[in-house]
């Protein structure tokens, strides 16, 4: 008896594609402690952070979210020019938005 007896025949090229590395998730967060410290002491430290597994956390005043090389949204932190409602950190986009 052969080792393949009773098993379905192998078809060359029928195997799934080679495993592809998934696109890593990037998390954008607002550091509320930095916002409070900026307000209390009149500082302007960046409060919008981006973290991705395997990389160091990066902070800035503006984070742009890109799709196919185009900016689809921006997270903005502005101590000097807050919105009329008083918000010092907000998200701007021209893309369609769905609220759930």
WOSULUR-V575595 format. One line per field, one symbol per residue. psi: psi as a letter, one per 40 degrees, with the letter a starting at -180 (. if undefined). burial: 1 if it has 16 or more other C-alpha atoms within 10 Angstrom, else 0. A space follows every 10 residues. Layout:
psi->???
burial->???
//
This chain:
psi->hieeheiiih hheeiiiihi hihihhhhih hddddddddd efifihehih ihheiihiii ehhhhihfei heihhhhhdd giideehehi hhieiihhh.
burial->0000000000 0000000000 0000000101 0001100100 0001011111 0000000010 1110000000 0011111110 0000000110 0000000000
//
